[in-house]
Amino acid sequence: MKSINRHGTAAYYTNRLRIARKDFSHSLSIEFSTQIAEYLIKVNKGIEKVKFEAYEKLKRQVLYSSGVDFTKGESQDEARKHGAMLFKD
């Protein structure tokens, strides 16, 4: 039990969230601990944050590569430069 918790905690702090979620879930299935439950909540929030950021990055990439001018009054080249700057962020 202690080794599962330590492995999950190490995975959490090294940003390997899926491994941490698996370890904490396994630990909670054996024995309930409020501390481990709190870690599991943090891990789930972290995973949702990563998913959201990946979705937003993909959305910016698709808008940039589509070549559609979504800006008003800017030339196509300026719009691409603006899109590239947003994509890098």
N, C-alpha and C positions, 0 to 999 in steps of 0.2 A: 504494500500500500504506500509506504513512504517513498519507495523508489519511483513509483508511477507518478506521485505528486511532484517529486523533484524533477523528473523528466519533463513533465508538463510545464512546470515553472520555468525550466531552462529553455524549453521551446518557446514559451511566451515571450521571454525577455530577449531571445534571439530572433524574434519576429517570424517564427515558423508556426503560424496560428492554427493551421489545420491539424498539425501534429498535437499541439497543445489542446485543442478542442477534443480530439480523440482520447488523449490521456485523462483529461479532467472528466469527461463523460464516463470513461471506464472506472475511474476512481469513485465517482458519485454512485455508480451502479453497485459498487461493493459496499460503500459506507458513506453516509451523508456527512458533509462538513460545510459549514457556512462559508469558510474561507475559500474552499475550492469552488463552491457555487458562485461566489463573487468573481473569482478568476474566470470562470466559464462565461459569465455575463460580459466581462471585459473582452474576452476573446471573441465572442459573438459580435460585439460592437465593432471590434477591430476588423473582423472579416467583412462585415457590412460596409465599413468605410473603404476598404480596399476594393470591394466590388463596385461601389459607387464611383470611386476615382477612376477605375479602369473603364467604366461605362462612359464617363465624361470625356476621357482622353480619346476613346474610340469615336465618340460622337464628333469631337473637334477634328479628328483625322479624316473622317468621312466628309465633313463639310469642306475641309480644306482641299481634299483631293477631287471633289466633285467639280470644282471650277466655276460654280455658280456664284455670281456676284450678289452677296447679301448686304453689301454696304451701299450707302446712298452717296453718289457723287464721286466715288473713288474709281480709279481705273482698275482694270483687271489685275495689273501687276501690283498695284498698291493693296488690293484686296488679298492677293496671295501672300504678300509680305506680312500683312496684318494677321492673316490666318496662320502663317508659319510662326509668328511670335506667340500667338495664343497656344499653338500646339506645343511649343517648347516649354511653356509655363506648365 
